Amino acid sequence: MRARYAVPLGITAVGAAGIAYAAGFEARSFRLRRVSVPILPPGMRPLRALHVSDIHLVSGQRKKQRWLQALAGLRPDFVVNTGDNLSDPEAVPELVDALGPLMEFPGTYVFGSNDYYAPKLRNPARYLVERVRGQHGLNGKSDPAVGVARNPWEKMRDAFDKAGWIGLSNSRGRMKLEGGIEIALTGLDDPHIKRDRYSEVAGGPEADADLSLAVVHAPYLRSLDAFTADGYPLVLAGHTHGGQLCVPFYGALVTNCDLDTKRVKGLSTHRAGGRRSYLHVSAGCGTNRYTPVRFACPPEATLLTLTERAG
């Protein structure tokens, strides 16, 4: 009788331990990655860009708030926030407090679906199956905004704007850095809920800027293709959570969009229209409040050092 139940009990114990690790430790094991990207014109000094994404803040997440505040000690030249800041409608004041030190630096932002809409409880197994099959968000029939309560995103936007951060929801903007360096910025609203309108920002980099960058929350191929074909040297995105639940020595199983799993996080390249751009996808530093686990994919922010391009 004992042997009959030993294996199931052992599997249950291992599963419980894995969940405890994924929720209790790894989801709060914040990391900073450092990446170099050779995209600057010859002779231009290196620039340091801090990329934060997918914070998914829930009220009371003090460790996450302190970690975000401490990132200001990196003294970046500018900050890029690629959205999904919230996972709790009540968390806006705490989010603004957590990002307050970073808002002392020049910055830019786009929003994701979780900035606009409160999270919705759903079956995690359905979430996995839909994305493995590539059905969610790709065929125009699945929109996570349907039947979901709205977040007070306007308060967050107003705080960012007051600090001088540049909103890029289907718009362009300019950022001036120390030494008179000007960066032209082009951004899209969230493709995951089909709010992107590339026709409103098409035209490519601005010739009179020192550098042009493209920003979007979800790295759907239609957005990456458009930015790359227009000639942007670097596209910054988030949304994927790096796969969130990954297999050790294998990697991500899903991306939550139509991007391939090999490029689910970190620096890669993208080709379209006979051109090539760099793509940086942040694995983000949070999770949806209803799936507060990460495995083999710790939460992160990235400090990108932009350097001279070859030739």
C-alpha positions in Angstrom: 0.0 0.0 0.0 2.8 2.3 0.9 4.5 1.8 -2.5 1.3 2.5 -4.3 1.1 6.1 -3.0 4.8 6.9 -2.7 5.3 8.1 -6.3 2.1 10.3 -6.5 3.0 11.8 -3.1 6.6 12.4 -4.3 5.4 14.1 -7.5 3.0 16.3 -5.5 5.8 17.3 -3.1 8.1 18.2 -5.9 5.4 20.2 -7.6 4.6 22.1 -4.4 8.3 22.8 -3.9 8.6 24.1 -7.4 5.6 26.5 -7.0 6.9 27.7 -3.7 10.3 28.5 -5.3 8.7 30.1 -8.4 6.4 32.3 -6.4 8.3 32.8 -3.1 11.8 33.3 -4.4 12.4 33.6 -8.1 9.5 36.1 -8.7 11.2 38.4 -6.3 14.8 37.7 -7.3 15.4 40.9 -9.2 18.3 41.2 -11.5 20.1 43.8 -13.6 21.4 42.8 -17.0 23.9 44.8 -19.0 24.0 44.8 -22.8 26.0 46.8 -25.4 24.4 47.8 -28.6 26.6 49.3 -31.4 24.2 51.8 -33.1 25.6 55.3 -32.5 27.2 57.5 -35.2 31.0 57.6 -35.3 32.4 60.0 -32.7 29.4 60.1 -30.5 29.9 59.4 -26.8 28.4 56.2 -25.4 24.9 56.5 -23.9 23.4 54.4 -21.1 19.7 53.6 -21.4 17.8 51.9 -18.6 15.0 49.7 -19.9 12.2 48.8 -17.5 9.1 46.9 -18.4 6.2 44.8 -17.1 6.4 46.0 -13.5 2.8 44.8 -12.9 2.8 46.4 -9.5 0.4 45.3 -6.9 -0.1 47.4 -3.8 2.2 46.3 -1.0 5.0 45.0 -3.1 7.6 46.8 -1.1 10.7 44.8 -2.2 9.9 45.5 -5.9 9.3 49.2 -5.1 12.7 49.5 -3.3 14.5 47.7 -6.1 13.0 50.1 -8.7 14.0 53.1 -6.6 17.6 51.8 -6.3 18.0 51.6 -10.1 18.4 55.4 -10.1 21.8 54.8 -8.6 22.9 53.6 -12.1 22.7 57.2 -13.3 21.4 56.4 -16.8 21.4 59.0 -19.5 17.7 58.1 -20.1 15.0 55.7 -19.2 12.7 53.7 -21.5 9.5 52.2 -19.9 7.8 49.8 -22.2 4.5 49.4 -20.3 2.4 47.1 -18.3 3.2 49.0 -15.1 0.1 47.9 -13.2 -1.6 44.8 -11.9 -3.7 46.5 -9.4 -6.0 49.6 -9.9 -5.0 50.8 -6.4 -1.3 50.8 -7.1 -0.8 54.0 -9.1 0.5 56.1 -6.1 2.9 53.3 -5.1 4.1 53.0 -8.7 4.7 56.7 -9.0 6.7 56.6 -5.8 8.7 53.6 -6.9 9.6 55.2 -10.2 10.0 58.7 -8.7 13.9 58.6 -8.5 14.0 57.4 -12.1 11.8 60.2 -13.2 14.6 62.6 -12.3 16.2 61.4 -15.6 15.0 62.0 -19.1 12.6 59.2 -20.1 10.0 57.9 -22.5 7.1 55.4 -22.2 4.5 53.5 -23.9 1.6 51.6 -22.3 0.5 48.0 -22.5 -2.9 46.4 -22.0 -2.4 46.0 -18.3 -2.0 49.8 -17.9 -5.4 50.3 -19.4 -7.2 47.3 -18.0 -7.3 45.5 -14.7 -6.1 41.8 -14.8 -8.6 39.1 -15.2 -8.6 35.7 -13.6 -8.3 32.9 -16.1 -7.3 29.3 -16.3 -3.5 29.1 -16.5 -3.7 25.9 -18.6 -5.8 27.7 -21.2 -3.3 30.5 -21.2 -0.4 28.1 -22.0 -2.3 26.1 -24.6 -3.5 29.2 -26.5 0.0 30.6 -26.8 1.6 27.3 -27.7 -0.8 27.0 -30.6 -0.3 30.6 -31.5 -4.0 31.4 -31.3 -4.1 34.3 -28.9 -3.8 37.8 -30.3 -2.8 36.7 -33.8 -6.2 36.1 -35.5 -8.0 39.3 -34.5 -10.6 37.3 -32.5 -9.1 37.4 -29.0 -8.9 40.7 -27.1 -8.0 40.6 -23.4 -9.7 43.9 -22.9 -13.2 42.5 -23.4 -15.3 42.4 -20.2 -12.4 43.8 -18.0 -12.5 46.7 -15.6 -10.4 49.8 -16.5 -7.3 51.0 -14.6 -6.9 54.7 -13.7 -4.1 55.0 -16.3 -4.6 58.7 -16.8 -3.2 59.4 -13.3 -0.1 57.4 -14.2 0.2 59.2 -17.6 -0.1 62.6 -15.9 2.7 61.8 -13.4 5.0 60.6 -16.2 4.2 63.7 -18.3 4.7 66.0 -15.3 8.2 64.6 -14.8 9.0 65.3 -18.4 8.8 61.7 -19.7 7.7 61.5 -23.3 4.5 59.5 -24.1 4.7 57.6 -27.4 1.3 56.1 -27.9 1.2 56.2 -31.8 3.3 59.4 -31.7 6.7 60.9 -32.0 8.8 62.9 -29.6 12.2 64.4 -28.9 14.5 63.8 -25.9 17.4 66.2 -25.2 20.2 64.8 -23.1 23.2 66.3 -21.4 25.6 67.8 -23.8 22.9 68.8 -26.3 22.4 65.3 -27.7 18.9 64.9 -29.2 17.2 61.5 -29.6 14.1 61.3 -31.8 11.6 58.8 -30.5 8.8 56.9 -32.3 6.3 54.7 -30.5 3.2 52.7 -30.9 0.3 51.9 -28.6 -0.1 48.3 -27.6 -0.3 45.9 -30.6 -1.5 43.1 -28.2 -5.0 44.8 -28.0 -4.7 46.2 -31.5 -4.2 49.9 -30.5 -1.2 50.3 -32.8 -1.5 52.7 -35.7 1.8 52.7 -37.6 0.4 54.9 -40.4 0.3 57.8 -37.9 4.0 57.6 -37.2 5.4 56.2 -40.5 8.4 57.9 -42.2 11.4 56.6 -40.4 14.2 58.2 -38.4 14.5 62.0 -38.3 17.6 63.1 -40.1 18.4 66.1 -37.9 18.5 64.0 -34.7 21.6 62.4 -33.3 19.8 59.1 -32.9 16.4 57.7 -33.6 14.8 54.9 -31.5 11.5 52.9 -31.8 9.5 51.9 -28.8 6.5 49.5 -28.4 5.1 47.3 -25.7 4.3 44.0 -27.4 6.9 42.9 -30.1 4.4 41.7 -32.7 6.0 41.1 -36.1 3.9 43.7 -37.9 5.4 46.4 -35.6 8.9 45.1 -35.8 8.7 44.8 -39.6 7.4 48.4 -40.0 10.1 49.9 -37.7 12.9 47.9 -39.3 11.8 48.6 -42.9 11.7 52.3 -42.0 15.3 52.2 -40.9 15.3 52.4 -37.1 18.5 51.0 -35.6 17.0 49.8 -32.3 13.5 48.7 -31.2 12.7 48.3 -27.5 9.8 46.2 -26.3 8.6 44.2 -23.4 5.4 42.1 -22.9 6.8 38.6 -23.1 8.0 38.2 -19.5 10.8 36.3 -21.1 8.5 33.3 -21.3 7.9 33.6 -17.5 7.8 29.8 -17.0 10.8 28.4 -18.8 12.5 25.1 -19.1 16.1 25.0 -17.7 18.7 24.4 -20.5 15.9 24.8 -23.1 14.3 28.2 -22.6 10.8 29.7 -23.2 7.8 27.8 -24.4 5.7 30.8 -25.3 6.1 34.5 -26.1 2.5 35.8 -25.7 2.7 37.1 -29.3 3.9 36.0 -32.7 7.6 36.6 -32.0 9.6 33.3 -32.0 10.8 32.0 -28.6 14.5 32.4 -29.5 14.0 36.1 -29.2 11.7 36.1 -26.2 14.1 38.3 -24.2 17.4 40.1 -24.5 19.2 41.5 -27.6 18.7 40.0 -31.0 18.2 41.3 -34.6 15.3 41.7 -36.9 15.2 41.9 -40.7 12.5 43.4 -42.9 12.4 45.4 -46.1 16.1 44.7 -46.9 17.2 46.3 -43.6 18.3 45.1 -40.2 17.6 46.5 -36.7 18.5 45.5 -33.2 15.7 44.3 -31.0 15.8 44.4 -27.3 13.0 42.6 -25.4 12.9 43.1 -21.7 11.8 40.0 -19.7 10.2 42.5 -17.2 10.3 42.6 -13.5 6.7 41.5 -12.6 3.9 39.1 -13.3 0.1 39.3 -13.6 -1.2 39.2 -10.0 -3.2 36.0 -10.7 -0.1 34.1 -11.9 2.6 35.4 -9.5 5.3 32.9 -10.5 8.5 32.9 -12.6 10.7 29.9 -13.3 14.1 29.9 -14.9 13.4 33.5 -15.9 14.1 35.9 -13.0 12.6 39.4 -13.1 14.9 42.0 -14.5 15.7 45.5 -15.8 18.4 46.1 -18.4 21.1 48.8 -18.7 21.9 49.1 -22.4 25.2 50.9 -23.3 24.8 52.3 -26.8 28.1 52.5 -28.5 29.5 53.5 -32.0 28.4 51.3 -34.8 31.0 49.6 -36.9 32.0 51.5 -40.0 
